[in-house]
């Protein structure tokens, strides 16, 4: 009986430890990758460098990828150099993605006048892996009152992100400073990840 109570206690503690981080699997999973649960990635859920000398440049495959916005225009993240940019991968069907949107809106409103931009990249339909229709996304943006630009993360972009984070799920985000260096990677959702994201943005904007 004592062993049973011990096991139940350890199980409860385990559940509490991982309850703060959530993520949605996606059909847009690149070949040769495995969608990981939050429990498997908690050790690297959020990585934020603390010394400027340790900040790595954004991987070229992400920095120079052609990103398409909802109007069909394309741009690259390197075009944003000089700004602090938070790139957020999301989808309309992803609950944890939706839960963090008010915080993304808050950061955009707080810092946009000082050279900050959130970029939300839709990863596609969960059932088919195809891009979500523009009309559907525009309606969603209007419903949620999103105040930051929205575009698409195609399979190649998402694949490069998975290579970096080892998480084939959303939401996940990364922060780029004004010099084009990656200063934070944020995997999964939940209040802990959101809090660390806000701290990293505040720090980047103060530099």
N, C-alpha and C positions, 0 to 999 in steps of 0.2 A: 504493500500500500504506500509506503514511504517513497519508493521508487516511482510510483505512478504520479504522486503529487509533485515530485521533483521534475518529471518529464512534462507535466502540464504547466508548471511554472516556467520552465525553459521555453516551451512552445509559445506561451503568452508573451514572454519577453521578446522572442523572435518576431512575433507579429507586430508588436509595438514599434520595434526598431525599424521595420520596413514599411510601416503604415504611412510615413511622411513622404514617400516617393512613389509616384505612379507613372505609368507610361502606356501608350497604346501601340500594339503591334500593327504593322502596315503591310498591305499586299505588295507594295512597291519595294520589296526586299531584294537587293542585288543578289546575283548568283554567288554561290560559295560563301554566303554569310548566314548566320543563324540569329533569329530574333531572340534577344536575351530578356529575361524578366528583371524587374527592379532588384530582386533578391540577389541575382547573379552579378549585378553591376554596382551595388551599393558602395563598394570600396573605391570606385572611381566615378561616383555619381556627379560630382562637381569638382572641376579642377581649375583653380584660379592661382596664377603665378603671383608671387609677392615681391619679387625683385625685378626691376626693369631689365637687367641684364639677362634674365631668364626668359623674357618674352620671345617666343618664336615668331617668325613671319607666318602669315596665313599661307597654307599650302597653295601652290600655284594653280592646281586643278580647281580649287574653289575660288581663289582670288580672281582668276581670269575666265571663269566660266560665264557663258552668255546666259543671263537671267531675263526671262520674258515677263513683262508686267501684264495686267489685265487688259490693256489696250493694244497689246501685240508688240509694243516697243521692247527693245533689248538693251541691256547695259551690263557692266561688270562691277564686281565689288571694288576692284582697284580704281574705278571711276570715283569712288567715294573717299579716296584718300584725303586726309585733312579733317575728316569727320570721325566721331566715335560712332560705330555702327554695331547694333545688336541684331544679328540674323537669327530668326526664329522659324523653325520648321514645324508645321502644323497641318491640320485638316479639319473640315467642318464637322466630322463625325467623332472627333477625339475630345472626350470630356476633360481630361487634364489640360489640353491645349486651350479649351474655352475658359477654364477656370483661371488661367494665368493672364488672359487678355486684358482684364481691367488694370492689372499691374503694368503691362506693356503700354497701355494707353496713358497711364499716369506718368511713366517715365518719358514718353514721347512729348507729352504736354509740358512737363517740367523742364526739359532740357533742349527741345528742338531749336529754340532761338539761339542756343550756344553751340550749335554744330553737332547735334546728336540725332540719330535716326534709327528707328526700329524698322527692319525689313522682314515682313512675314512671307514665307515661302510655302505655298501649299504643296503637299506631297502626293496628292491624288486620292482616288476612290479606294476604300479599303477592300472592296470585293473584287474589283477588276484590275486595280493598279493603274488605271488610266487617269488622265488629268480630270479633275472635277470641272464641270462646265462653267464658263465665265459668268453666265447669268446667275447660276446658283451661288457662286462665290460673291458676286456683287451684291446679291440680295442678303447674304449672310453678313457681309461687311456693313451694309446699311442697318441691318437689325441690331448688330452689336455696337454700332457707332465707332468702328475702328478709325483711328486718326493717323495711321501710319501706312506707308505703301505696301501693297500686296502683289506678289508675283508667284511664279511657279518654280519649284525645285524638281527638275526632271530626274529620271532614273540615274543618270550619270552623276549629277550633283549629289543626290542622296547617297549613292554608292561611295563617293569620295568622303562624305560625312561619316558614313558607317566605318570606313577604314580608320578614320581619326578617332572616333568615339567607341567603336566596337559595340554599338547599340543600334539595332535595326528596328527602332521604334521612335515614336514621337510623344510629347514634344521634346525637342532638344534645340539648344541655341549656342551660339558662340559670339564673343565680344571682340571687336577689332578697335584698337586705339587709333589715334590720329596719324600715327606713323605706319599704319598697315600691319601692325603686329597683333597676334592673337593673345588676349589677356585673360580670357576665361572661356571655359567650356561647361555647359550646363545640361545635364542629361536627365530626362524624365521631368515630371511635374511635382507638385506638392509644395507646401509652404516653406520648407527648409531650402529647397532649390530656389524658389522665388526670392527669399530673403538674401541668399548669397549672390544672386543675380543683381539685385538692387545695390548691394554693397559694392560690387565690382563696377557697376555703372557710375555710382557716386564717386568712386576713386578715380576712374578714368576721366570723368568730367572735371575733376579738381586738379588734374595734372597739366 
